[in-house]
């Protein structure tokens, strides 16, 4: 069997416009938007969002992983942004763990994005 296709993360969005603004702040491009679905891309990375207007960000358990080869580059890019524009979002420092390095972004909907680099 030949497996084809692609797999993307699906996260909730309380408000599509506000969510798109946040992810565009991170550098993503809006590539699709309807009343119930939204797709954003950053390079080859794709995030899809479903409309969830009743989600409470503090109760969100949604997450996605961003696997990269140079975590420092991503951290420096996102850390240089003006996070005061989105006070409900958060960027953590890089953690150096035995098997990987990671930092996290908590988006405006309470979703957790883990940016990971596996140790060689």
Secondary structure, DSSP 8 states (H G I E B T S, - for coil): --------EEEEES-HHHHHHHHHHTT-EEEEE-SSEEEEEETTEEEEEEE-TT--GGG---EEEEE-S-HHHHHHHHHTS-GGGGTT-EE---EE-SSEEEEEEE-TTS-EEEEEEE--
